[in-house]
Amino acid sequence: MAYHEQYFSHADGSYVPASIAQTTKEIPLSTALLDGVTKVIKLLVLIVPVLLRDFVQLLLPAQKKSIKGQVALVTGGGNGLGRALCLRLAQEGCAVAVADIDLPSAQNTAKEVRNRYGVNAEGFRVDVADHQSVAELRKRIESALGPVDILVNNAGLLAMLSLSEGSVQDVQRIINVNLLSHFWTIREFKDGMVERRRGHIVAISSILGILPNGRSICYNTTKFGVRGLMASLNDELYSDGLAEHIHTTCVYPAGIKTRKDFVDFVKDLKLTIPWHSPEYVAEATVTGMLTNKTDLIASSTIVKFLCYCYPLFPKSFVRLATDVMVGKCPPLTRRSSLK
Protein backbone atom coordinates (compact mmCIF):
# COMPACT_ATOMS: atom_id res chain seq x y z
CA MET A 1 0.00 0.00 0.00
CA ALA A 2 1.41 3.43 -0.96
CA TYR A 3 2.21 5.95 1.76
CA HIS A 4 -0.71 8.28 1.08
CA GLU A 5 -3.21 5.43 0.81
CA GLN A 6 -2.71 4.69 4.51
CA TYR A 7 -4.54 7.90 5.31
CA PHE A 8 -7.30 7.90 2.71
CA SER A 9 -8.33 4.25 2.43
CA HIS A 10 -8.38 2.06 5.50
CA ALA A 11 -7.03 -1.49 5.42
CA ASP A 12 -7.20 -3.65 8.54
CA GLY A 13 -3.85 -4.62 9.98
CA SER A 14 -1.85 -2.41 7.59
CA TYR A 15 -0.21 -0.25 10.26
CA VAL A 16 3.56 -0.78 10.45
CA PRO A 17 5.42 1.08 13.25
CA ALA A 18 8.66 2.89 12.47
CA SER A 19 11.80 1.33 13.90
CA ILE A 20 14.34 3.18 16.02
CA ALA A 21 16.85 2.85 13.19
CA GLN A 22 14.50 4.77 10.88
CA THR A 23 14.03 7.71 13.23
CA THR A 24 17.42 8.19 14.92
CA LYS A 25 21.00 8.42 13.80
CA GLU A 26 23.92 8.62 16.18
CA ILE A 27 25.80 11.93 15.69
CA PRO A 28 29.02 12.65 17.62
CA LEU A 29 28.59 15.44 20.18
CA SER A 30 31.47 17.45 18.72
CA THR A 31 29.91 17.32 15.25
CA ALA A 32 26.51 18.37 16.57
CA LEU A 33 28.01 21.32 18.49
CA LEU A 34 30.04 22.47 15.47
CA ASP A 35 26.98 22.25 13.26
CA GLY A 36 24.92 24.25 15.77
CA VAL A 37 27.57 26.97 16.14
CA THR A 38 27.97 27.22 12.36
CA LYS A 39 24.24 27.70 11.88
CA VAL A 40 24.06 30.37 14.61
CA ILE A 41 26.93 32.32 13.02
CA LYS A 42 25.29 32.04 9.59
CA LEU A 43 22.00 33.30 11.04
CA LEU A 44 23.69 36.29 12.71
CA VAL A 45 25.43 37.24 9.47
CA LEU A 46 22.29 36.93 7.34
CA ILE A 47 19.91 38.61 9.80
CA VAL A 48 21.75 41.96 9.83
CA PRO A 49 20.70 43.13 6.33
CA VAL A 50 17.17 41.81 6.92
CA LEU A 51 16.81 43.82 10.14
CA LEU A 52 18.27 46.93 8.51
CA ARG A 53 15.82 46.62 5.60
CA ASP A 54 12.85 46.15 7.94
CA PHE A 55 13.96 49.12 10.09
CA VAL A 56 14.25 51.39 7.05
CA GLN A 57 10.83 50.28 5.81
CA LEU A 58 9.38 51.02 9.24
CA LEU A 59 10.63 54.63 9.05
CA LEU A 60 9.62 55.28 5.46
CA PRO A 61 5.96 55.80 4.48
CA ALA A 62 4.42 52.65 3.05
CA GLN A 63 4.35 52.58 -0.75
CA LYS A 64 0.93 51.71 -2.16
CA LYS A 65 0.69 49.49 -5.20
CA SER A 66 -1.75 50.07 -8.04
CA ILE A 67 -4.52 47.55 -8.68
CA LYS A 68 -6.27 49.56 -11.38
CA GLY A 69 -7.68 47.34 -14.11
CA GLN A 70 -7.40 44.16 -12.07
CA VAL A 71 -10.33 41.80 -11.46
CA ALA A 72 -11.40 41.45 -7.82
CA LEU A 73 -13.74 38.76 -6.50
CA VAL A 74 -15.53 39.42 -3.21
CA THR A 75 -17.49 36.54 -1.69
CA GLY A 76 -20.49 37.55 0.42
CA GLY A 77 -20.46 40.79 -1.55
CA GLY A 78 -24.19 41.39 -1.58
CA ASN A 79 -24.49 43.12 1.78
CA GLY A 80 -22.65 44.57 4.75
CA LEU A 81 -18.86 44.43 4.72
CA GLY A 82 -18.83 42.58 1.41
CA ARG A 83 -20.73 45.38 -0.31
CA ALA A 84 -18.40 48.00 1.22
CA LEU A 85 -15.37 46.03 0.02
CA CYS A 86 -16.76 45.87 -3.52
CA LEU A 87 -17.28 49.63 -3.60
CA ARG A 88 -13.83 50.35 -2.13
CA LEU A 89 -12.09 48.07 -4.65
CA ALA A 90 -14.04 49.69 -7.48
CA GLN A 91 -12.78 53.05 -6.21
CA GLU A 92 -9.25 51.75 -6.92
CA GLY A 93 -10.28 50.97 -10.51
CA CYS A 94 -10.92 47.22 -10.18
CA ALA A 95 -13.50 45.29 -12.12
CA VAL A 96 -15.57 43.57 -9.44
CA ALA A 97 -17.14 40.12 -9.30
CA VAL A 98 -19.79 40.22 -6.57
CA ALA A 99 -20.49 36.68 -5.40
CA ASP A 100 -23.20 35.81 -2.89
CA ILE A 101 -25.71 33.09 -2.17
CA ASP A 102 -28.29 35.91 -2.40
CA LEU A 103 -28.20 36.68 -6.14
CA PRO A 104 -30.51 39.76 -6.12
CA SER A 105 -28.31 41.43 -3.48
CA ALA A 106 -25.17 40.57 -5.47
CA GLN A 107 -26.70 42.07 -8.60
CA ASN A 108 -27.76 45.21 -6.71
CA THR A 109 -24.21 45.69 -5.40
CA ALA A 110 -22.78 45.18 -8.89
CA LYS A 111 -25.21 47.76 -10.30
CA GLU A 112 -24.21 50.24 -7.59
CA VAL A 113 -20.53 49.66 -8.36
CA ARG A 114 -21.09 50.32 -12.08
CA ASN A 115 -23.18 53.43 -11.47
CA ARG A 116 -20.84 55.00 -8.90
CA TYR A 117 -17.43 54.19 -10.37
CA GLY A 118 -18.01 53.24 -14.01
CA VAL A 119 -16.06 49.98 -13.81
CA ASN A 120 -17.16 46.54 -14.93
CA ALA A 121 -19.06 44.62 -12.27
CA GLU A 122 -21.24 41.52 -12.34
CA GLY A 123 -23.26 39.70 -9.71
CA PHE A 124 -22.95 35.93 -9.36
CA ARG A 125 -24.73 33.37 -7.24
CA VAL A 126 -22.47 30.95 -5.38
CA ASP A 127 -22.61 28.60 -2.43
CA VAL A 128 -19.03 28.97 -1.19
CA ALA A 129 -19.35 25.83 0.93
CA ASP A 130 -19.82 23.72 -2.20
CA HIS A 131 -16.68 23.09 -4.27
CA GLN A 132 -18.58 22.48 -7.51
CA SER A 133 -20.41 25.78 -7.12
CA VAL A 134 -17.08 27.59 -6.62
CA ALA A 135 -15.53 25.84 -9.64
CA GLU A 136 -18.45 26.96 -11.80
CA LEU A 137 -18.13 30.47 -10.40
CA ARG A 138 -14.53 30.70 -11.60
CA LYS A 139 -15.55 29.80 -15.16
CA ARG A 140 -18.40 32.32 -15.17
CA ILE A 141 -16.21 35.13 -13.82
CA GLU A 142 -13.41 34.44 -16.30
CA SER A 143 -15.94 34.46 -19.14
CA ALA A 144 -17.58 37.73 -18.02
CA LEU A 145 -14.71 39.74 -16.53
CA GLY A 146 -11.46 37.83 -17.00
CA PRO A 147 -9.09 36.00 -14.63
CA VAL A 148 -9.28 36.94 -10.95
CA ASP A 149 -6.28 38.88 -9.60
CA ILE A 150 -7.67 39.68 -6.16
CA LEU A 151 -9.61 37.12 -4.12
CA VAL A 152 -11.40 38.44 -1.04
CA ASN A 153 -12.85 35.65 1.11
CA ASN A 154 -15.45 37.58 3.06
CA ALA A 155 -18.47 35.24 3.11
CA GLY A 156 -19.31 33.90 6.54
CA LEU A 157 -22.03 32.97 8.99
CA LEU A 158 -22.17 35.10 12.13
CA ALA A 159 -23.62 32.31 14.24
CA MET A 160 -22.37 32.71 17.81
CA LEU A 161 -22.95 29.18 19.07
CA SER A 162 -21.31 27.53 22.04
CA LEU A 163 -20.20 23.92 21.67
CA SER A 164 -23.45 22.58 23.14
CA GLU A 165 -25.75 24.76 21.01
CA GLY A 166 -27.19 24.27 17.54
CA SER A 167 -27.93 21.13 15.58
CA VAL A 168 -25.34 18.90 13.91
CA GLN A 169 -26.32 20.50 10.61
CA ASP A 170 -25.83 24.00 12.08
CA VAL A 171 -22.28 23.18 13.18
CA GLN A 172 -21.41 21.60 9.85
CA ARG A 173 -22.77 24.59 7.93
CA ILE A 174 -20.79 27.09 10.03
CA ILE A 175 -17.54 25.17 9.48
CA ASN A 176 -18.22 24.68 5.76
CA VAL A 177 -19.06 28.33 5.07
CA ASN A 178 -16.60 30.02 7.42
CA LEU A 179 -13.55 27.81 6.90
CA LEU A 180 -13.84 25.09 4.27
CA SER A 181 -14.97 27.63 1.65
CA HIS A 182 -11.53 29.29 1.84
CA PHE A 183 -9.95 26.02 0.70
CA TRP A 184 -12.28 25.80 -2.29
CA THR A 185 -11.83 29.39 -3.47
CA ILE A 186 -8.05 29.42 -3.00
CA ARG A 187 -7.67 26.09 -4.79
CA GLU A 188 -9.73 27.39 -7.71
CA PHE A 189 -8.13 30.83 -8.13
CA LYS A 190 -4.53 30.50 -6.90
CA ASP A 191 -3.24 28.49 -9.88
CA GLY A 192 -4.15 31.28 -12.28
CA MET A 193 -2.36 33.80 -10.07
CA VAL A 194 0.73 31.58 -10.07
CA GLU A 195 0.68 31.31 -13.87
CA ARG A 196 0.40 35.09 -14.28
CA ARG A 197 2.80 35.81 -11.37
CA ARG A 198 0.29 38.30 -9.97
CA GLY A 199 -2.31 38.07 -7.25
CA HIS A 200 -3.51 38.94 -3.79
CA ILE A 201 -5.56 36.71 -1.48
CA VAL A 202 -7.46 38.41 1.35
CA ALA A 203 -9.29 36.64 4.17
CA ILE A 204 -11.68 38.27 6.60
CA SER A 205 -11.09 36.55 9.91
CA SER A 206 -12.05 38.21 13.22
CA ILE A 207 -10.46 39.28 16.49
CA LEU A 208 -12.07 36.02 17.64
CA GLY A 209 -9.44 34.37 15.47
CA ILE A 210 -6.88 35.72 17.98
CA LEU A 211 -8.80 35.94 21.24
CA PRO A 212 -10.73 32.81 22.28
CA ASN A 213 -14.29 33.15 23.52
CA GLY A 214 -16.20 30.33 25.18
CA ARG A 215 -19.57 31.70 24.12
CA SER A 216 -18.90 31.38 20.38
CA ILE A 217 -16.83 28.21 20.09
CA CYS A 218 -18.03 27.24 16.60
CA TYR A 219 -17.38 30.69 15.13
CA ASN A 220 -14.12 31.06 17.06
CA THR A 221 -12.79 27.76 15.77
CA THR A 222 -13.42 28.66 12.13
CA LYS A 223 -11.76 32.07 12.54
CA PHE A 224 -8.70 30.54 14.23
CA GLY A 225 -8.67 28.10 11.30
CA VAL A 226 -8.71 30.94 8.77
CA ARG A 227 -5.80 32.54 10.61
CA GLY A 228 -3.80 29.30 10.43
CA LEU A 229 -4.68 28.74 6.80
CA MET A 230 -3.53 32.21 5.75
CA ALA A 231 -0.29 32.01 7.75
CA SER A 232 0.48 28.62 6.19
CA LEU A 233 -0.45 29.83 2.70
CA ASN A 234 1.84 32.84 3.08
CA ASP A 235 4.68 30.54 4.09
CA GLU A 236 3.99 28.21 1.16
CA LEU A 237 4.14 31.10 -1.31
CA TYR A 238 7.48 32.12 0.21
CA SER A 239 8.84 28.57 -0.06
CA ASP A 240 7.75 28.42 -3.72
CA GLY A 241 9.53 31.69 -4.56
CA LEU A 242 6.23 33.54 -5.10
CA ALA A 243 6.30 35.94 -2.14
CA GLU A 244 7.04 38.95 -4.36
CA HIS A 245 4.28 38.08 -6.82
CA ILE A 246 1.34 36.76 -4.79
CA HIS A 247 0.54 38.40 -1.46
CA THR A 248 -1.81 37.48 1.38
CA THR A 249 -3.64 39.62 3.91
CA CYS A 250 -5.59 38.30 6.88
CA VAL A 251 -7.93 40.86 8.46
CA TYR A 252 -9.14 40.75 12.07
CA PRO A 253 -12.10 43.13 12.59
CA ALA A 254 -13.96 43.61 15.86
CA GLY A 255 -17.69 44.44 15.83
CA ILE A 256 -19.10 45.52 12.47
CA LYS A 257 -22.47 47.25 12.30
CA THR A 258 -24.14 45.04 9.73
CA ARG A 259 -26.89 42.79 11.06
CA LYS A 260 -29.27 44.61 13.44
CA ASP A 261 -30.25 41.42 15.27
CA PHE A 262 -26.62 40.68 16.13
CA VAL A 263 -25.94 44.22 17.38
CA ASP A 264 -29.05 44.05 19.57
CA PHE A 265 -28.00 40.64 20.89
CA VAL A 266 -24.56 41.91 21.97
CA LYS A 267 -26.15 44.93 23.65
CA ASP A 268 -28.44 42.61 25.61
CA LEU A 269 -25.35 40.77 26.86
CA LYS A 270 -24.04 44.08 28.28
CA LEU A 271 -20.74 43.73 26.43
CA THR A 272 -18.76 46.85 25.48
CA ILE A 273 -17.50 45.90 22.03
CA PRO A 274 -15.99 48.56 19.75
CA TRP A 275 -18.33 48.88 16.80
CA HIS A 276 -17.18 49.95 13.35
CA SER A 277 -19.00 50.67 10.13
CA PRO A 278 -18.51 48.33 7.15
CA GLU A 279 -16.90 51.26 5.33
CA TYR A 280 -14.29 51.66 8.11
CA VAL A 281 -13.27 48.00 7.91
CA ALA A 282 -13.32 48.01 4.10
CA GLU A 283 -11.06 51.08 4.04
CA ALA A 284 -8.63 49.47 6.48
CA THR A 285 -8.67 46.22 4.52
CA VAL A 286 -8.00 47.72 1.09
CA THR A 287 -5.38 50.15 2.44
CA GLY A 288 -3.62 47.24 4.13
CA MET A 289 -3.82 45.19 0.96
CA LEU A 290 -2.35 48.03 -1.12
CA THR A 291 0.68 48.10 1.18
CA ASN A 292 0.91 44.28 1.25
CA LYS A 293 0.27 43.92 4.96
CA THR A 294 0.16 40.25 5.95
CA ASP A 295 -1.94 40.71 9.09
CA LEU A 296 -4.24 43.58 9.98
CA ILE A 297 -6.31 44.25 13.10
CA ALA A 298 -9.08 46.53 11.88
CA SER A 299 -10.29 47.96 15.16
CA SER A 300 -9.58 50.29 18.05
CA THR A 301 -6.36 50.71 20.03
CA ILE A 302 -7.88 48.82 22.99
CA VAL A 303 -8.69 45.81 20.81
CA LYS A 304 -5.22 45.87 19.25
CA PHE A 305 -3.72 45.99 22.76
CA LEU A 306 -5.69 42.90 23.83
CA CYS A 307 -4.75 41.02 20.67
CA TYR A 308 -1.06 41.82 21.07
CA CYS A 309 -1.15 40.88 24.76
CA TYR A 310 -2.75 37.48 24.27
CA PRO A 311 0.33 35.52 23.14
CA LEU A 312 2.70 37.45 25.44
CA PHE A 313 1.01 37.63 28.83
CA PRO A 314 -0.46 35.04 31.22
CA LYS A 315 -4.03 34.06 30.44
CA SER A 316 -5.15 35.44 33.80
CA PHE A 317 -3.96 38.92 32.77
CA VAL A 318 -5.65 38.77 29.36
CA ARG A 319 -8.93 37.56 30.91
CA LEU A 320 -8.85 40.33 33.51
CA ALA A 321 -8.09 42.95 30.87
CA THR A 322 -10.92 41.64 28.69
CA ASP A 323 -13.40 41.62 31.60
CA VAL A 324 -12.50 45.21 32.50
CA MET A 325 -12.41 46.65 28.98
CA VAL A 326 -15.11 44.60 27.25
CA GLY A 327 -17.17 43.05 30.01
CA LYS A 328 -17.84 39.54 31.34
CA CYS A 329 -19.94 37.16 29.32
CA PRO A 330 -23.03 36.05 31.26
CA PRO A 331 -23.54 32.35 32.07
CA LEU A 332 -24.74 30.28 29.14
CA THR A 333 -28.18 29.83 30.72
CA ARG A 334 -28.59 33.61 30.95
CA ARG A 335 -27.46 34.09 27.36
CA SER A 336 -29.81 31.39 26.09
CA SER A 337 -32.76 33.24 27.57
CA LEU A 338 -31.90 36.27 25.43
CA LYS A 339 -32.22 34.41 22.14
Buried (B, 14 or more C-beta within 10 A) or exposed (E): EEEEEEEEEEEEEEEEEEEEEEEEEEEEEEEEEEEEEEEEEEEEEEEEEEEEEEEEEEEEEEEEEEBEEBBBBBBBBBBBBBBBBBBBBBBBBBBBBBBBBBBEBBBBBBBBBBEEBEBBBBBBBBBBBBBEBBEBBBEBBBEBBBBBBBBBBBBBBBBBBBEEBBEEEBBBBBBBBBBBBBBBBBEBBBEBBBEEEBBBBBBBBBBBBBBBBEBBBBBBBBBBBBBBBBBEBBEBBEEEEBBEBBBBBBBBBBBBBBEEEBBEBBEBBEBEBBBBEBBBBBBBBBBBBBBBBEBBBBBBEBBBEBBEBBEEEEEEEBEEBBEEBBBEBBEBEEBEEEE
